[in-house]
Amino acid sequence: MSFVRVAGAVAVVAAAAAAPSLIAAASSSPRPRDAPRSVVVVGAGAEGLLSALALARAGTHVTVIDALDGPAQATSFANAGVIGVTDTVPLAAPASLQYAAGAALAGVARAPRRAWRALTGGSDDDDDAEGGGDRDLSAGVFSVSPRALADPHFIAFGARFVCAALDGGFSERHAFMNKLADAGVPALFRVAEQEGIRDGDFCAWRGGRLIFYRSPRSFEKAVAAAEAKAALPGSHNKALVLSATEAAEREPFLRHLMARGGGGGGVAGALVYEADAAADCYRFMRMVERRLAAMPNVTLRYGVRATGFAEESVGGSRTVRAVLTDAGELEADAVVVACGAVTPRLWRTVGRSLPVYPVKGYSITLPAAPGDPTKGRNAGAVDEQGVDLVPRGIVVDHDKKMYATRLGDRIRFVSGAEVSGADTSTPTWSVADAVLSVARSMAPAYFAAAGLRGSPVPQSARDLGRPVPLWLGMRPVSADGVPIISRARRHDNLYVATGHGAHGWKLSAITGLLVARLVLCEGEEAAAGEDGGDVDSSVDGDGRTSRASDALVAAAGGDEELAARVRAVDLSMLDLRRFEFANWVRARLRGHVGRDAAPHK
């Protein structure tokens, strides 16, 4: 028996001991009901706004509330800006456990040296001097705080996460996420087109993503893995393999790294995925918000914090009558909770837990052309020889776990995976410093040019302003790495959309449409099924499924092809019930994931 199978069996026992709340009775099928006339959406981030747009297009009166003072102020504000169909990997993977363990061991190994520096007044830059600037900072970028280790919610989440990583279902979840991205990315650009949002208004780059490798060994492993994926049936996201010289021709700023290492010492090679794009999530969501504000059936309310729900029992079923807020009750026929990392806390007010935990990411956004243009010392985003100082598009430093995304006249460096709870008021400065150090090692010529041109060069993360240039946001990660887009298990009209991790931007449009499918169509699809109709047909005996289909097409902006893509998504893979202990064990014994978690697909 393999190690993974043994570990998976042990994980089942560990999950039962550490997270008894997993054991729950399977909920009933959705009850036949009319589509709601009014919906409250809690959260004005990417998932919330696009859910509101889809529902409003179908004629539903939508009220969007958010505790912050405007749209897209949290996770959507300054993320990596990558819209990629390339290999949408669930975070709950065996490789994640290996990386976390390696980062933790590396951190322990460096602890004595850090203690010595603290006593002698040394700095982290001493490590760069000793290691030629090539030390591995990934252990500093990945961090689990003592506060999280003492949090019972994290302990329960961690047990489920480990189970998911080892339970043998990763391949199926990975394939599902790739299919979801294949539908989601075109849906995002289609929604933009329908709403009159021009590509140039938010999309800065359509030239693909370049991932470079500093170590020849890591490059060889990456090429082998890419070739294996390309050989799989149905694979269409094939990688272009480049030598160090070819990579520098495509992204000239890499020449500075090569010069530091001598020849190809700083760059061993690169892979390019040409379908990926760079786009500003915040700008896009502001434009979506303006479209929503102009719709007569949409109300936007900021600075309103949801605190719970007013529940009632109707005909033997439990429903939410209103959302409780610090500004009073908001009554609605249905409620969608899509407030990112805050969602689990709000969900607990109905006596249920969500297997979602926040993972904090950091970004640093700076002018692509360093210097002070008022003093005539801004020579653009190139050096004196005309070589780029920053990427032209999307570049990933694989070995140091850093994204650099060019967003027009700005360059954004993104890294960090910090588990420390949901507080974003104060950065963990050691992690922020590690992110800044990796950014400086990735674009050394850029930071050197900034100093020469009269622009202040940050020596530590404390030198950066907030929320820009230094920003931190919470990625809501589900225990198995797959989003949760589902009806509540015990409430007929309460829905949730969260757990997207780092994939929320590119999956935002398909998420909104899937929420609309659940809210507008689930009851009628169930009614059609009970009457013996085919839930995927366009018309049944009493027209219920026809109305559901019409509502989904309306939510998709009249695009029947887009609606068909949404209808084809297997909702059971996104349903909350996949986490119920009985369903999870049954799926493991049968060798597949989630097929019994919901009565429809």
C-alpha positions as CSV (number, residue, x, y, z in Angstrom):
1,M,0.0,0.0,0.0
2,S,1.4,3.4,-1.0
3,F,2.3,6.1,1.5
4,V,-0.4,8.4,0.1
5,R,-3.1,5.7,0.7
6,V,-1.8,5.1,4.3
7,A,-1.7,8.8,5.0
8,G,-5.2,9.2,3.5
9,A,-6.5,6.5,5.8
10,V,-4.9,8.2,8.8
11,A,-6.3,11.5,7.7
12,V,-9.8,10.1,7.8
13,V,-9.4,9.3,11.5
14,A,-7.7,12.6,12.2
15,A,-10.5,14.6,10.6
16,A,-13.1,12.7,12.6
17,A,-11.2,13.5,15.8
18,A,-10.2,17.1,15.1
19,A,-13.3,18.3,13.3
20,P,-16.4,16.5,14.6
21,S,-18.6,19.2,13.1
22,L,-17.9,17.5,9.7
23,I,-20.4,14.8,10.7
24,A,-23.8,16.0,9.6
25,A,-26.9,14.5,8.1
26,A,-27.3,15.0,4.4
27,S,-29.7,17.9,3.6
28,S,-32.8,17.6,1.6
29,S,-33.1,18.3,-2.1
30,P,-34.0,21.9,-3.1
31,R,-37.8,22.4,-2.7
32,P,-39.9,23.5,-5.6
33,R,-40.5,27.2,-5.3
34,D,-40.8,30.4,-7.4
35,A,-37.8,32.4,-8.3
36,P,-37.2,35.2,-5.7
37,R,-38.2,38.7,-6.5
38,S,-35.6,40.3,-4.2
39,V,-32.1,39.3,-3.2
40,V,-29.6,40.8,-0.8
41,V,-26.0,40.2,-1.8
42,V,-23.6,40.6,1.1
43,G,-20.2,41.7,-0.2
44,A,-19.2,44.1,-3.0
45,G,-16.0,42.4,-4.1
46,A,-15.6,40.5,-7.4
47,E,-17.9,37.6,-6.6
48,G,-20.5,39.8,-5.0
49,L,-20.7,42.4,-7.7
50,L,-20.9,39.9,-10.6
51,S,-23.5,37.8,-8.7
52,A,-25.5,41.0,-8.3
53,L,-25.1,41.8,-12.0
54,A,-26.3,38.4,-13.2
55,L,-29.3,38.4,-10.8
56,A,-30.2,42.0,-11.8
57,R,-30.0,41.2,-15.5
58,A,-32.7,38.5,-14.9
59,G,-35.0,41.2,-13.5
60,T,-34.5,40.5,-9.8
61,H,-34.4,43.5,-7.4
62,V,-30.9,43.3,-5.9
63,T,-29.5,45.1,-2.8
64,V,-25.7,45.0,-2.4
65,I,-24.3,45.8,1.0
66,D,-20.6,46.0,2.1
67,A,-19.0,47.0,5.4
68,L,-16.4,49.0,3.6
69,D,-16.9,52.4,1.9
70,G,-16.8,51.3,-1.7
71,P,-16.6,48.4,-4.1
72,A,-13.6,45.9,-4.4
73,Q,-11.8,47.4,-1.3
74,A,-10.6,44.1,0.1
75,T,-9.3,41.0,-1.8
76,S,-10.1,42.5,-5.2
77,F,-8.2,45.8,-4.6
78,A,-4.6,45.0,-5.5
79,N,-4.3,41.3,-6.4
80,A,-1.8,39.9,-8.9
81,G,-4.0,40.9,-11.8
82,V,-3.6,37.7,-13.7
83,I,-6.4,36.2,-15.7
84,G,-5.1,32.8,-16.7
85,V,-6.5,29.6,-18.0
86,T,-3.2,28.0,-17.3
87,D,-3.3,25.1,-14.8
88,T,-5.8,26.2,-12.2
89,V,-4.5,24.1,-9.3
90,P,-6.4,23.6,-6.1
91,L,-4.2,24.7,-3.2
92,A,-5.0,21.5,-1.2
93,A,-2.4,19.4,-3.0
94,P,0.4,17.0,-1.9
95,A,2.9,19.5,-3.3
96,S,1.5,22.2,-1.0
97,L,2.1,20.1,2.0
98,Q,5.7,19.3,0.8
99,Y,6.4,23.0,0.2
100,A,4.9,24.1,3.6
101,A,7.0,21.5,5.4
102,G,10.2,22.5,3.4
103,A,9.5,26.2,4.2
104,A,9.0,25.5,7.8
105,L,12.2,23.5,8.1
106,A,14.2,26.2,6.2
107,G,12.8,28.8,8.7
108,V,13.9,26.6,11.6
109,A,17.4,26.2,10.1
110,R,17.8,30.0,9.8
111,A,16.5,30.7,13.3
112,P,19.9,30.7,15.0
113,R,21.4,33.0,12.4
114,R,18.5,35.4,12.8
115,A,18.8,35.4,16.5
116,W,22.5,36.1,16.2
117,R,21.8,39.0,13.8
118,A,19.2,40.4,16.3
119,L,21.9,40.3,19.1
120,T,24.7,41.9,16.9
121,G,22.5,44.4,15.0
122,G,22.9,42.7,11.7
123,S,20.2,42.8,8.9
124,D,18.6,40.5,6.4
125,D,20.8,42.1,3.7
126,D,23.8,40.2,5.3
127,D,22.3,37.0,3.9
128,D,22.2,38.5,0.4
129,A,25.9,39.4,0.7
130,E,26.8,35.9,1.9
131,G,24.7,34.1,-0.7
132,G,25.3,36.4,-3.7
133,G,21.7,37.6,-3.5
134,D,20.3,34.2,-4.3
135,R,19.2,32.9,-0.9
136,D,15.8,31.2,-0.9
137,L,13.3,33.6,0.8
138,S,10.3,31.4,0.3
139,A,10.2,30.3,3.9
140,G,9.9,33.9,5.0
141,V,7.1,34.5,2.4
142,F,5.2,31.5,3.7
143,S,4.2,31.9,7.3
144,V,1.8,30.4,9.9
145,S,1.5,32.6,13.0
146,P,1.1,31.3,16.5
147,R,-2.2,33.0,16.6
148,A,-3.5,30.8,13.8
149,L,-2.1,27.7,15.5
150,A,-4.1,28.5,18.6
151,D,-7.3,29.1,16.6
152,P,-9.8,26.2,16.8
153,H,-11.2,27.2,13.4
154,F,-7.8,26.9,11.8
155,I,-7.1,23.5,13.5
156,A,-10.4,22.1,12.1
157,F,-9.6,23.7,8.7
158,G,-6.1,22.3,8.7
159,A,-7.3,18.8,9.4
160,R,-9.7,19.0,6.5
161,F,-7.0,20.6,4.3
162,V,-4.5,17.8,5.0
163,C,-7.2,15.1,4.4
164,A,-8.1,16.7,1.0
165,A,-4.4,16.9,0.0
166,L,-3.9,13.2,0.8
167,D,-7.3,11.6,0.0
168,G,-6.6,10.7,-3.6
169,G,-9.1,13.1,-5.1
170,F,-6.7,15.8,-6.1
171,S,-6.6,14.8,-9.8
172,E,-10.3,15.0,-10.2
173,R,-10.6,18.4,-8.4
174,H,-7.7,19.7,-10.5
175,A,-9.4,18.6,-13.7
176,F,-12.6,20.2,-12.5
177,M,-10.9,23.5,-11.7
178,N,-9.3,23.6,-15.1
179,K,-12.7,23.1,-16.8
180,L,-14.1,25.8,-14.6
181,A,-11.4,28.2,-15.7
182,D,-11.9,27.2,-19.3
183,A,-15.5,28.4,-18.9
184,G,-14.8,31.3,-16.5
185,V,-12.1,33.3,-18.4
186,P,-14.2,33.6,-21.6
187,A,-17.2,34.4,-19.5
188,L,-15.3,37.3,-17.9
189,F,-14.4,38.9,-21.2
190,R,-17.9,38.2,-22.6
191,V,-19.5,40.0,-19.6
192,A,-17.1,42.9,-20.2
193,E,-18.1,43.1,-23.9
194,Q,-21.8,43.0,-23.0
195,E,-21.4,45.8,-20.5
196,G,-19.4,48.0,-22.9
197,I,-16.2,47.7,-20.9
198,R,-13.4,48.0,-23.4
199,D,-10.4,45.7,-23.2
200,G,-8.1,48.6,-22.8
201,D,-10.0,50.0,-19.9
202,F,-8.9,47.1,-17.6
203,C,-6.8,44.6,-19.5
204,A,-3.1,45.6,-19.8
205,W,-1.5,42.6,-21.5
206,R,-2.6,39.7,-23.7
207,G,0.8,38.3,-24.3
208,G,0.8,35.3,-21.9
209,R,2.7,34.5,-18.7
210,L,6.4,33.7,-18.5
211,I,7.6,31.6,-15.6
212,F,11.4,31.6,-15.2
213,Y,13.5,29.3,-13.2
214,R,16.8,30.1,-11.5
215,S,17.8,26.6,-10.7
216,P,18.6,24.2,-13.6
217,R,17.2,21.4,-11.6
218,S,13.8,23.1,-11.0
219,F,13.7,24.1,-14.7
220,E,14.3,20.5,-15.8
221,K,11.5,19.3,-13.4
222,A,9.1,21.9,-14.7
223,V,9.8,21.0,-18.4
224,A,9.1,17.3,-17.6
225,A,5.9,18.2,-15.8
226,A,4.7,20.5,-18.6
227,E,5.4,17.8,-21.2
228,A,3.5,15.2,-19.2
229,K,0.5,17.5,-18.9
230,A,0.6,18.3,-22.6
231,A,0.4,14.6,-23.4
232,L,-2.8,14.2,-21.4
233,P,-6.0,13.8,-23.5
234,G,-7.8,17.1,-24.0
235,S,-4.8,19.2,-22.9
236,H,-4.7,22.6,-24.7
237,N,-2.7,24.8,-22.4
238,K,0.7,23.7,-23.7
239,A,3.8,25.5,-22.5
240,L,6.4,27.1,-24.8
241,V,9.9,26.1,-23.5
242,L,12.5,28.8,-23.7
243,S,16.3,28.8,-23.0
244,A,17.6,31.6,-20.8
245,T,18.6,33.6,-23.9
246,E,15.2,33.1,-25.5
247,A,13.5,34.2,-22.2
248,A,15.6,37.4,-22.1
249,E,14.6,38.1,-25.7
250,R,10.9,37.9,-24.8
251,E,11.3,39.7,-21.5
252,P,14.5,41.9,-21.8
253,F,14.5,42.9,-18.1
254,L,15.7,39.3,-17.4
255,R,19.1,40.3,-18.8
256,H,19.9,42.1,-15.5
257,L,19.5,38.9,-13.6
258,M,21.6,37.0,-16.1
259,A,24.3,39.6,-15.8
260,R,24.4,39.2,-12.1
261,G,24.8,35.5,-12.3
262,G,27.1,35.4,-15.3
263,G,25.7,33.9,-18.5
264,G,22.5,32.2,-17.6
265,G,23.3,31.9,-13.8
266,G,20.4,34.0,-12.8
267,V,18.0,32.4,-15.3
268,A,18.1,28.7,-16.2
269,G,15.2,28.8,-18.5
270,A,11.5,29.6,-18.8
271,L,8.1,28.3,-19.7
272,V,5.5,30.5,-21.4
273,Y,1.7,30.0,-21.4
274,E,0.5,32.3,-24.1
275,A,-3.3,32.3,-23.3
276,D,-2.9,34.3,-20.0
277,A,-3.6,38.0,-19.6
278,A,-2.9,40.8,-17.1
279,A,-5.9,42.9,-16.0
280,D,-6.7,45.2,-13.2
281,C,-9.5,43.7,-11.1
282,Y,-10.2,46.9,-9.1
283,R,-10.7,49.0,-12.2
284,F,-13.0,46.4,-13.7
285,M,-15.1,46.1,-10.6
286,R,-15.5,49.9,-10.4
287,M,-16.8,49.8,-14.0
288,V,-19.2,47.0,-13.1
289,E,-20.3,49.0,-10.1
290,R,-21.2,52.0,-12.3
291,R,-23.3,49.7,-14.5
292,L,-25.1,48.4,-11.4
293,A,-25.7,51.9,-10.1
294,A,-27.4,52.8,-13.3
295,M,-29.9,49.9,-13.1
296,P,-33.3,50.8,-11.6
297,N,-33.6,47.4,-9.8
298,V,-30.2,47.6,-8.0
299,T,-29.4,49.4,-4.7
300,L,-25.8,49.7,-3.5
301,R,-25.2,50.4,0.2
302,Y,-21.7,50.9,1.5
303,G,-20.6,51.2,5.1
304,V,-23.3,48.7,6.1
305,R,-22.1,45.7,8.1
306,A,-24.1,42.4,8.1
307,T,-24.2,40.9,11.6
308,G,-26.6,37.9,11.2
309,F,-29.9,36.7,9.8
310,A,-33.5,36.8,10.9
311,E,-34.8,33.2,10.4
312,E,-38.3,31.7,10.3
313,S,-39.9,28.3,9.6
314,V,-42.3,28.1,6.7
315,G,-44.1,24.9,5.8
316,G,-41.5,22.8,7.6
317,S,-38.5,24.5,6.0
318,R,-36.2,27.1,7.4
319,T,-35.7,30.3,5.6
320,V,-33.9,33.6,6.1
321,R,-36.5,36.5,6.3
322,A,-33.9,39.3,6.5
323,V,-30.3,40.2,6.9
324,L,-29.5,41.9,10.2
325,T,-27.1,44.8,9.8
326,D,-25.8,47.7,11.9
327,A,-28.3,49.9,10.0
328,G,-31.3,47.7,10.6
329,E,-33.0,44.7,8.9
330,L,-33.0,44.2,5.2
331,E,-35.8,41.9,4.1
332,A,-35.4,39.8,1.0
333,D,-36.7,36.6,-0.7
334,A,-33.1,35.2,-0.9
335,V,-29.7,36.1,0.5
336,V,-26.3,35.6,-1.1
337,V,-23.2,35.7,1.1
338,A,-20.1,36.6,-0.9
339,C,-17.9,38.6,1.4
340,G,-14.6,36.8,1.0
341,A,-12.7,36.0,4.1
342,V,-15.4,37.4,6.3
343,T,-17.9,34.9,5.1
344,P,-17.2,32.1,7.6
345,R,-17.7,34.5,10.5
346,L,-21.1,35.6,9.2
347,W,-22.0,32.0,8.3
348,R,-21.5,30.9,11.9
349,T,-24.4,33.1,13.0
350,V,-26.8,30.4,11.6
351,G,-25.0,27.8,13.6
352,R,-23.0,26.3,10.8
353,S,-19.3,26.4,10.0
354,L,-17.7,26.9,6.6
355,P,-14.5,25.0,5.8
356,V,-12.8,28.2,4.6
357,Y,-9.8,30.0,6.1
358,P,-8.1,33.3,5.0
359,V,-4.6,33.2,3.6
360,K,-3.0,36.6,3.5
361,G,-1.2,37.8,0.4
362,Y,1.0,40.9,-0.1
363,S,1.5,43.2,-3.1
364,I,3.7,46.2,-3.8
365,T,2.6,48.5,-6.6
366,L,5.1,51.0,-7.9
367,P,5.5,53.2,-11.0
368,A,6.8,51.2,-13.9
369,A,9.1,54.2,-14.7
370,P,11.0,55.0,-11.5
371,G,12.1,58.5,-10.7
372,D,10.7,62.0,-10.2
373,P,9.3,63.3,-13.5
374,T,8.9,66.8,-11.9
375,K,12.7,67.0,-11.7
376,G,13.3,65.7,-15.2
377,R,14.9,62.5,-13.9
378,N,12.4,60.0,-15.2
379,A,13.9,58.2,-18.2
380,G,11.1,55.7,-18.5
381,A,11.0,52.0,-17.7
382,V,14.4,51.3,-19.3
383,D,18.0,51.8,-18.3
384,E,20.7,53.9,-20.0
385,Q,21.2,51.2,-22.6
386,G,17.5,51.0,-23.4
387,V,17.0,47.6,-21.6
388,D,13.7,47.1,-19.8
389,L,13.8,47.6,-16.0
390,V,10.5,45.7,-15.4
391,P,8.5,43.1,-17.2
392,R,6.4,44.0,-20.2
393,G,3.7,41.5,-19.2
394,I,3.4,38.8,-16.5
395,V,6.6,37.3,-15.2
396,V,6.8,34.7,-12.4
397,D,10.0,34.0,-10.5
398,H,9.2,30.3,-9.7
399,D,12.0,29.6,-7.3
400,K,11.3,32.7,-5.2
401,K,7.5,32.5,-5.4
402,M,7.0,36.0,-6.8
403,Y,4.7,37.5,-9.5
404,A,5.5,40.7,-11.3
405,T,2.6,42.0,-13.4
406,R,2.8,45.1,-15.6
407,L,-0.4,47.0,-15.4
408,G,0.1,49.9,-17.8
409,D,2.2,52.5,-16.1
410,R,2.5,50.4,-12.9
411,I,4.4,47.3,-11.9
412,R,3.0,45.1,-9.2
413,F,5.0,42.6,-7.2
414,V,2.9,39.9,-5.5
415,S,3.8,37.2,-3.1
416,G,3.2,35.8,0.4
417,A,1.0,33.1,1.9
418,E,0.6,34.1,5.5
419,V,-1.9,32.3,7.8
420,S,-2.6,34.6,10.7
421,G,-6.4,35.1,10.9
422,A,-8.6,37.6,9.1
423,D,-7.0,40.9,10.4
424,T,-5.6,43.1,7.7
425,S,-5.1,46.2,9.8
426,T,-1.4,45.6,10.4
427,P,1.0,43.7,8.2
428,T,3.3,41.1,9.7
429,W,6.4,43.2,9.0
430,S,8.8,40.2,8.7
431,V,6.7,38.7,5.9
432,A,6.3,42.1,4.2
433,D,10.0,42.6,4.4
434,A,10.6,39.2,2.8
435,V,8.2,40.1,0.0
436,L,10.1,43.3,-0.6
437,S,13.4,41.5,-0.5
438,V,12.2,39.0,-3.2
439,A,11.0,41.9,-5.3
440,R,14.4,43.6,-5.1
441,S,16.2,40.3,-6.0
442,M,13.8,39.9,-9.0
443,A,14.2,43.4,-10.4
444,P,17.5,44.7,-9.0
445,A,18.1,47.2,-11.8
446,Y,14.7,48.7,-11.3
447,F,15.4,49.5,-7.6
448,A,18.9,50.7,-8.4
449,A,17.6,53.1,-11.1
450,A,15.0,54.4,-8.7
451,G,17.7,55.6,-6.4
452,L,19.8,57.1,-9.2
453,R,16.7,59.0,-10.5
454,G,15.9,60.6,-7.2
455,S,13.0,58.3,-6.2
456,P,13.1,57.0,-2.6
457,V,14.2,53.4,-2.5
458,P,12.4,51.4,0.3
459,Q,14.9,49.7,2.6
460,S,12.1,48.0,4.5
461,A,8.4,47.4,4.1
462,R,7.7,50.1,6.7
463,D,9.0,52.6,4.2
464,L,6.0,51.8,1.9
465,G,2.7,53.6,2.3
466,R,-0.6,51.7,2.8
467,P,-2.9,50.6,1.2
468,V,-0.7,51.5,-1.8
469,P,2.1,50.7,-2.5
470,L,2.0,48.1,0.2
471,W,-1.3,46.2,0.2
472,L,-2.4,43.0,2.0
473,G,-5.5,41.1,1.3
474,M,-7.2,37.9,2.3
475,R,-7.6,35.0,-0.1
476,P,-10.5,32.8,1.2
477,V,-9.2,29.3,0.7
478,S,-11.5,26.3,1.0
479,A,-10.4,23.1,2.6
480,D,-10.1,21.2,-0.7
481,G,-9.1,24.2,-2.8
482,V,-12.3,24.2,-4.8
483,P,-14.7,27.2,-4.4
484,I,-17.9,26.8,-2.5
485,I,-20.9,28.0,-4.5
486,S,-23.9,26.5,-2.9
487,R,-27.2,26.7,-1.1
488,A,-27.1,26.4,2.6
489,R,-27.7,22.9,3.9
490,R,-30.6,23.9,6.2
491,H,-32.0,27.1,4.7
492,D,-33.9,27.1,1.5
493,N,-33.0,30.7,0.5
494,L,-29.5,31.2,1.8
495,Y,-26.6,30.9,-0.6
496,V,-22.8,31.3,-0.4
497,A,-20.0,32.0,-2.8
498,T,-16.5,31.9,-1.4
499,G,-13.3,29.8,-1.1
500,H,-11.8,30.7,-4.4
501,G,-8.3,31.2,-3.0
502,A,-6.1,32.9,-5.6
503,H,-8.5,32.2,-8.4
504,G,-11.4,34.6,-7.5
505,W,-10.6,37.2,-10.2
506,K,-10.6,34.9,-13.2
507,L,-13.6,32.9,-11.8
508,S,-15.7,35.9,-10.8
509,A,-18.0,36.0,-13.9
510,I,-18.7,32.3,-13.9
511,T,-19.3,32.5,-10.1
512,G,-21.9,35.2,-10.6
513,L,-23.7,33.2,-13.2
514,L,-23.6,30.0,-11.1
515,V,-25.1,31.9,-8.2
516,A,-27.8,33.1,-10.5
517,R,-28.4,29.5,-11.6
518,L,-28.8,28.4,-8.0
519,V,-31.0,31.3,-6.9
520,L,-33.2,31.6,-10.0
521,C,-33.3,28.0,-11.3
522,E,-32.6,25.5,-8.6
523,G,-36.2,25.3,-7.3
524,E,-37.7,25.0,-10.8
525,E,-35.1,22.4,-11.9
526,A,-36.0,20.4,-8.8
527,A,-39.7,20.8,-9.5
528,A,-39.2,19.6,-13.1
529,G,-37.2,16.6,-11.8
530,E,-40.0,15.7,-9.4
531,D,-42.6,15.9,-12.2
532,G,-40.5,13.5,-14.3
533,G,-39.1,16.2,-16.5
534,D,-35.5,16.4,-17.8
535,V,-33.8,19.2,-15.8
536,D,-31.6,20.0,-18.8
537,S,-34.4,20.2,-21.3
538,S,-35.6,23.6,-22.5
539,V,-39.3,22.9,-21.9
540,D,-41.2,20.4,-19.7
541,G,-44.9,19.7,-19.2
542,D,-45.7,22.8,-17.2
543,G,-43.0,25.1,-18.5
544,R,-41.0,25.2,-15.2
545,T,-37.7,24.4,-16.8
546,S,-38.4,26.7,-19.6
547,R,-38.7,29.6,-17.2
548,A,-35.5,28.5,-15.4
549,S,-33.7,28.4,-18.7
550,D,-35.0,31.8,-19.7
551,A,-33.9,33.3,-16.4
552,L,-30.4,31.9,-16.9
553,V,-30.1,33.2,-20.4
554,A,-31.2,36.6,-19.2
555,A,-28.6,36.5,-16.4
556,A,-26.0,35.7,-19.1
557,G,-27.0,38.8,-21.0
558,G,-29.0,37.0,-23.6
559,D,-26.1,34.8,-24.6
560,E,-27.5,31.2,-24.9
561,E,-24.0,29.7,-25.5
562,L,-22.7,31.3,-22.3
563,A,-25.9,30.1,-20.4
564,A,-25.3,26.5,-21.7
565,R,-21.7,26.6,-20.4
566,V,-23.0,27.6,-17.0
567,R,-25.7,24.9,-17.1
568,A,-23.0,22.3,-17.9
569,V,-21.0,23.0,-14.7
570,D,-21.3,20.1,-12.2
571,L,-22.7,21.9,-9.1
572,S,-22.0,18.9,-6.9
573,M,-18.3,19.7,-7.0
574,L,-19.1,23.1,-5.6
575,D,-21.7,22.1,-3.1
576,L,-21.2,22.4,0.6
577,R,-22.4,18.9,1.2
578,R,-19.2,17.5,-0.3
579,F,-17.6,18.3,3.1
580,E,-20.1,16.3,5.1
581,F,-18.3,13.4,6.7
582,A,-20.6,10.6,5.4
583,N,-20.5,12.0,1.8
584,W,-16.7,12.4,2.0
585,V,-16.0,8.9,3.3
586,R,-18.4,7.4,0.7
587,A,-16.7,9.3,-2.1
588,R,-13.3,8.1,-0.8
589,L,-14.4,4.5,-0.7
590,R,-15.8,4.7,-4.2
591,G,-12.7,6.4,-5.5
592,H,-14.1,9.7,-6.7
593,V,-15.0,13.1,-5.3
594,G,-18.3,14.6,-4.6
595,R,-20.6,12.7,-6.9
596,D,-23.1,11.9,-4.2
597,A,-22.9,15.4,-2.6
598,A,-25.9,16.8,-4.4
599,P,-28.9,15.5,-6.3
600,H,-28.1,17.4,-9.4
601,K,-25.2,18.2,-11.6
